[in-house]
């Protein structure tokens, strides 16, 4: 009679070797993650943009009383983005909060998409994104939602494809908390295995979005939907001579006696519809409703 069963010590040795390999992979993953986040933090701390786009306006809005966030129709971002700006501004590390937050979401999303692949591929993709300015740009222009929302859609799409449509709907609803167009991520439910599952995902999306905005509608002055978008002079609608700009100027805007065309803007350095602006009109910025943080930006578009 021949025994083919391996000794018990061999089983223990094999198990120990597997555990060592697993721990080594975890350690390497932790090292790669640490390098990635340290590099992102270094960019946030040492690379300072000269122009931060709409960031100053949103930070100024986040400093208001909570229920007044959406009293200004110009505020077209969601409460989650304003909350992130408020926390970062109070802590004095706004650049870190925005860029590390985007980096964390990128790390999670890439891990989901590249599951089962060589971990170095995930590391290379994330590092390349930071080198190419993805996290920096999210902070620079004041619209991190332009990165955050698509990444949340990708995660939601993965969940919807696997049948976890309620979780996918919650992610899409959360994306609307950064900017309202995040609701368009409902398209990911075409990946759901069943129509009923897709409907459950849609219900979860609507529920989360309503829960984010309803307190501001009920308790505050909510005027987000009163905003009228201006159309630039070089757009298709303007060239079709659409009547889009009213006679009166916006609060804080600068006007001249020059006659403008339909769709004309003031975003021209002394040329076009508004011609050359006089010194008195430029000085009018100081007496306008333009926030202090924006006045220098407004001035740069005019040549007295």
Secondary structure, DSSP 8 states (H G I E B T S, - for coil): -------HHHHHHHHHHHHHHHHHHHHHHHHHHHHHHHHHHHHHHH---S--TTHHHHHHHHTS-GGGTTSSTT--S-HHHHHHHHHHHHHT-HHHHHHHHHHHHHHHHHHHHTTTS-HHHHHHHHHHHHHTTHHHHHHHTS-THHHHHHHHHHHHHHHHHTT-HHHHHHHHHHHHTT-GGGGGGGGGGGGSSSHHHHHHHHHHHHHHHHHHHHHHHHHS---GGG------TTSHHHHTT---S-SS--TT----SS---TT--S-SSS-GGG-S--HHHHHGGGGSSS-HHHHHHHHTT---
